[in-house]
């Protein structure tokens, strides 16, 4: 595949959407075709799964069922949106991907990071990002930005602290594929660091 796959990860309220939009705009100004998408979601079927897994109506959803639903949505998303875009040579910017399942279900739910990672790799045909950008934020600060919370945002602070630790641990294990930035830094400075690393990966000025 000739495209480039970028994923934004991090805790709730880290400002991913703002930085995704800025990066997409900067790359489009350089003549690249950018596809922005999200997880869970990105296709009609995956968006329906998103409604289930994030709705407070389904509080207490079995952790294994939750993990399988996320993997199902991811498999559909990759097959219908991400892989075709990469095969066209596009840049794909995705809000969350496999690492979110490893962090939220594998680590914080206690299902086992290796098991959850293998499940998502199977669902996606082994597709991994070229670059994962982790916007790191203290969960207490990030969650304070929400007046209303979905089912996962409403989990206890300890749960979100485990998620944060998981993202940082994964990034530490593969620094060549990750860029970790402090979400509290100046928005423009964060954008500049993201664009610099992305441009380097794409081989553009």
Buried (B, 14 or more C-beta within 10 A) or exposed (E): BEBBBBBBBBBBBBBBEBBBEBBBEBBEEEEBEBBBBBBBBBBEBBBEBBEBBBEEEBEEBEBEEBBBBBBBBBBBBBBBBBBBBBEEEBBBBBBBBBBBBBBBBBBBBEBBBEEBBEBBBEBBEEBBBBBBBBBBBBBEBBBEEEEEEBBBBBBEEEBBBBBBEBBBEBBEEEEEBBBBBBBBEEEEEBBEBBBEBBBEBBEEE
